[in-house]
Structures are given as structure tokens and as C-alpha cells.
Amino acid sequence: MSSTPNTPSPLPPATRREFLKAGSGAALTAMMAQPSLGSVFVEGSDTIRVGLIGCGGRGTGAAFNALKADPGARLVAMGDTFADAVASSRKSLQESEEVSAQVTVSDEHCFAGFDAYQKVIEQSDVVLLVTPPHFRPQHLRAALEAGKHVFCEKPIAVDAPGVRHVLESGKLATEKKLSVVTGLCYRYHYAKRETMKRIHEGAIGDIVALETSYNIGGLWHRGRQPEWSDMEWQVRNWLYFTWLSGDHIVEQHIHSLDKIAWAMGSYPVKCTASGGRIVRTEEQWGNIYDHFNTTFEWENGVRGYSSCRQWNNAVADVSDHVFGTKGRCTVQAHEITGENEWRWRSEEPDDMYQNEHDELFRAVRSGEPINDCEIMSHSTLMAIMARMSAYTGQSITWDQALNSQESLTPKAYEWGELAVAPIARPGITEFV
Ligand SMILES: NC(=O)c1ccc[n+]([C@@H]2O[C@H](COP(=O)([O-])OP(=O)(O)OC[C@H]3O[C@@H](n4cnc5c(N)ncnc54)[C@H](O)[C@@H]3O)[C@@H](O)[C@H]2O)c1
């Protein structure tokens, strides 16, 4: 099985990266001397203050990657809905041999609660947004309005209003010359970039079909403590509630959908999906499905077939295949067969989780921003469109999905009662 980027790795394996040759000593001083629009550092120093919002598995990993990316980066603030998450994340970063010296978060700059993000943003130059996806549009807007650069995990929303909000935020980032780097990490994997470049240059001819799978076992479940309110139970187990995660087709399979859209160079105009709950039927699994199958259609008639499921003890497969008139590309293997045989070979380090932060901090230092808002919004929408189709049993067009008025936001972000929305039933659940 190929890599499964959704398996959180709190602290990625240690390989000292060479990157900041440019980020140390004289080269760094020279770069800092240049006017750097949109780059706000602590006055008179080369320190970049980093703030982490969402201190779980991936958040801790992202903070580690950010600190490794730039010797001038300091983790100065951390926020989470839960104080225990902040404490355990800070502890593992403080205990990491590689980055502990860069972890300078004081007790006063550890924040808990639904408003923790605002306090972290205030303290930071670069903000890492790594909460469950539901909160991303709100957090992203707040960071950009405050003039901060952002690393933004995928997906960027759970519903169409959220996607539209992020598309607007993308314009704000452009105006303010701020960077927003996506956690769609394959976009920062050099082997994938080279593979896609070859597809785009015609190595497999014209694309006639695509197939992609994210078929794996189940992920974590954090149970329920008697003292937890409904809201706490759901936020702690956010994967299993559509309003928080978008369902696993949005939360996880987005990686695969992003890859086939990347290969095509455009997004599908329509899809027809099916899905349901076969093995995760008990209340603890909230209201998400455990499998989806989708046919996507592009404007030129090309079809893409996608499958994702989270079933234990079933065959696993995370792969993507692009079929063309001159050959075939197996994307995860970085291999092309047919008229133009090719396989990626390189001994260079290519840790996509590290690459995305290396490129972000380079952009921040150089004042040449990266803005991934459109890619991450559209790939998120592709997944939401498929979920809408599976939930309703209808074919859904891109325009319908983009203009959908369905909002999954609860009445209030408060620790208390919160009913679980009914599980969608195709043919009965209506498209909104
Ligand atoms: N790119 C990848 O390969 C990859 C891998 C894993 C996770 N992710 C993404 O990263 C995000 C986080 O996933 P994770 O695995 O770290 O989950 P996690 O549950 O381990 O961490 C999420 C943290 O966010 C906190 N949180 C929830 N609501 C919050 C709010 N409103 N404000 C502040 N904090 C809040 C939670 O308490 C938790 O500590 C998700 O969007 C997920 O899809 C991406």
C-alpha cells in the first residue's frame, strides 16, 4: 500500500534538512534587508513568530515542520479547544531534540476554548491552522484580516458557504500579499510534481479515464466520558460528524480527488455517487458514511472513478491511475508505462510535510507569497459535491455544489446539548 497521509505522525522522522542555507548567517541578513511586503516579523530581529491553532496529531507535526523549516522560527503561542491537547502537544515539542530550542511558548500564551484562535493569531507572524476542517474558513479569515501568513491544513471547509468564504479570503490574501500554503501535501511532493508535469506534457497522450482509491481501515475513536457534553463529545470525536469533518470523503479522500483533478488540469462538471454505512452503524460513529463510490465527469467527457472506504480487515488500497492514449500513469508509484516509459528516481530528501513548510517560510522571507486558496477550495468542493450526491442519491453539478445554501454550522459554539443530525438517506435527503 502506498503512503496514507491522513495517518497523523506527531513528530516526523528526524532528518536535518539543509534548506536554510539561505535562512542562516549572511544570506539571511541579506534577504531580511530587502523590503518584504506582507512579512511582519518582530521588529529588529529575524525571528518569525509561529502560532499553532489545533494542537492534535497533525498540528504537532506541522509545528515541528515549521520550526525545522526556518532557524529563525519560534513557536510562541498555542491554542486548542482543550487545554489538555495544548499541554501534551507543547510537551512533545519541548522534548523533541531537533526543535526544543525553538519552542518558547510561555504558559500565558497557551490558550483554550473556541476563541483560542484569536489570541494565537494576535501573537504570531505565521499561523498554522490545524483544527477540524469546520473551523477553517473562520480561522483563515481572522488570520488574513490580522495580516498573518498561514499554513492551512486540508480540507478547508465542510460545506459550500465555507468554500465560498475561503475563495473570498484568497482574494484578501492576494491583496495583502500574504502566503497561504495548503496541507494538500502531495502538491508539495517533488516526485508528484514531476509525475504531473510529465502527464501535462503529454507523456501518456490524451487522458481518457482516471481511477482513484482511498480504501483503508478505521481511524481513531476517543470514546465518551460521562462529564462530556454533547458538544465536547462531538468535537473530541470530530471525524465522525459531518458538520465537523465533512465526512471521510471530504476529510481524507480529498487527497485522491485533488490528485485526479491535478492530473486533468481542471475540475469535473458533474458527479454521481453512492455510499452508506455498512460496518460502522452504532451511535459512536456519529452520522458519517463508511464508504463512497463516485463517478466524476469532466467537460470533455472524460470520467474519473473514485472509491473510498474505512473498513477494518478489508483490503487496503491507496492509489491513483491515469489512463491515456499513449500509456498509463500510476501516480503513487511515480511511474509511466506505454510509449514513454519513466519512473521517478531520486536520492534527495522529499518529505512533502517538510517541503510545504520550507516553501512557506521561504515565501515569507522573500516577500513572494504563495496563495493556494483556489486549489484547496476547489478540491474541497469536489469532495463536497460527491458527498452531496451520495447523501441525496442525485447527480450533482459543479455549479449546484458551489451555489449550495446548505450550512452545517451549529446554532452556537457552546459546551452543551447538540443533537446529532440524521444520517443521510439517498432518495429521501434533499439537496439544499
Ligand atoms: N495533510 C495530511 O496528510 C493530514 C494528516 C492528518 C490530518 N490532517 C488534517 O489536519 C487537521 C487536524 O487533524 P488531526 O489528525 O491533527 O486531528 P486531532 O483531533 O488530532 O487534532 C485536532 C485538534 O484540534 C482541536 N480543535 C477542535 N476544534 C477546535 C477549535 N475550534 N479551535 C481550536 N482547536 C480546536 C482538537 O481539540 C484537537 O486537539 C484535519 O483537518 C485533518 O484533515 C491532514
The ligand as a MOL file (V3000), in Angstrom:
LIG
                    3D

  0  0  0     0  0            999 V3000
M  V30 BEGIN CTAB
M  V30 COUNTS 44 48 0 0 0
M  V30 BEGIN ATOM
M  V30 1 N -2.2860 16.5310 5.2100 0
M  V30 2 C -2.3980 15.3940 5.8480 0
M  V30 3 O -1.8930 14.3880 5.4040 0
M  V30 4 C -3.1550 15.3310 7.1500 0
M  V30 5 C -2.9400 14.2820 8.0550 0
M  V30 6 C -3.6710 14.2630 9.2450 0
M  V30 7 C -4.6030 15.2670 9.4960 0
M  V30 8 N -4.7900 16.2620 8.5860 0 CHG=1
M  V30 9 C -5.7880 17.3270 8.8150 0
M  V30 10 O -5.3670 18.0940 9.9380 0
M  V30 11 C -6.4990 18.5170 10.6840 0
M  V30 12 C -6.3610 18.0410 12.1280 0
M  V30 13 O -6.2730 16.6300 12.1500 0
M  V30 14 P -5.5830 15.8360 13.3660 0
M  V30 15 O -5.3440 14.4710 12.8560 0
M  V30 16 O -4.4540 16.6120 13.8940 0 CHG=-1
M  V30 17 O -6.7730 15.8110 14.4190 0
M  V30 18 P -6.6620 15.8410 16.0100 0
M  V30 19 O -8.0210 15.5220 16.5410 0
M  V30 20 O -5.5120 15.0220 16.4410 0
M  V30 21 O -6.3470 17.3740 16.2950 0
M  V30 22 C -7.2750 18.4130 16.1010 0
M  V30 23 C -7.1740 19.3350 17.2910 0
M  V30 24 O -7.9610 20.4970 17.0540 0
M  V30 25 C -8.6160 20.8260 18.2760 0
M  V30 26 N -9.7880 21.6660 17.9960 0
M  V30 27 C -11.0500 21.2940 17.6680 0
M  V30 28 N -11.8060 22.3770 17.4410 0
M  V30 29 C -11.0190 23.4570 17.6510 0
M  V30 30 C -11.2460 24.8570 17.6060 0
M  V30 31 N -12.4330 25.3800 17.2580 0
M  V30 32 N -10.2350 25.6850 17.9240 0
M  V30 33 C -9.0190 25.1890 18.2930 0
M  V30 34 N -8.7540 23.8630 18.3520 0
M  V30 35 C -9.7320 23.0080 18.0250 0
M  V30 36 C -8.9610 19.4800 18.8750 0
M  V30 37 O -9.2270 19.5750 20.2560 0
M  V30 38 C -7.7040 18.6840 18.5720 0
M  V30 39 O -6.7520 18.7800 19.6040 0
M  V30 40 C -7.7090 17.9610 9.9490 0
M  V30 41 O -8.2340 18.9050 9.0510 0
M  V30 42 C -7.1650 16.7960 9.1580 0
M  V30 43 O -7.9000 16.5150 7.9890 0
M  V30 44 C -4.0640 16.3180 7.4340 0
M  V30 END ATOM
M  V30 BEGIN BOND
M  V30 1 1 1 2
M  V30 2 2 2 3
M  V30 3 1 2 4
M  V30 4 1 4 5
M  V30 5 2 4 44
M  V30 6 2 5 6
M  V30 7 1 6 7
M  V30 8 2 7 8
M  V30 9 1 8 9
M  V30 10 1 8 44
M  V30 11 1 9 10
M  V30 12 1 9 42
M  V30 13 1 10 11
M  V30 14 1 11 12
M  V30 15 1 11 40
M  V30 16 1 12 13
M  V30 17 1 13 14
M  V30 18 2 14 15
M  V30 19 1 14 16
M  V30 20 1 14 17
M  V30 21 1 17 18
M  V30 22 2 18 19
M  V30 23 1 18 20
M  V30 24 1 18 21
M  V30 25 1 21 22
M  V30 26 1 22 23
M  V30 27 1 23 24
M  V30 28 1 23 38
M  V30 29 1 24 25
M  V30 30 1 25 26
M  V30 31 1 25 36
M  V30 32 1 26 27
M  V30 33 1 26 35
M  V30 34 2 27 28
M  V30 35 1 28 29
M  V30 36 1 29 30
M  V30 37 2 29 35
M  V30 38 1 30 31
M  V30 39 2 30 32
M  V30 40 1 32 33
M  V30 41 2 33 34
M  V30 42 1 34 35
M  V30 43 1 36 37
M  V30 44 1 36 38
M  V30 45 1 38 39
M  V30 46 1 40 41
M  V30 47 1 40 42
M  V30 48 1 42 43
M  V30 END BOND
M  V30 END CTAB
M  END
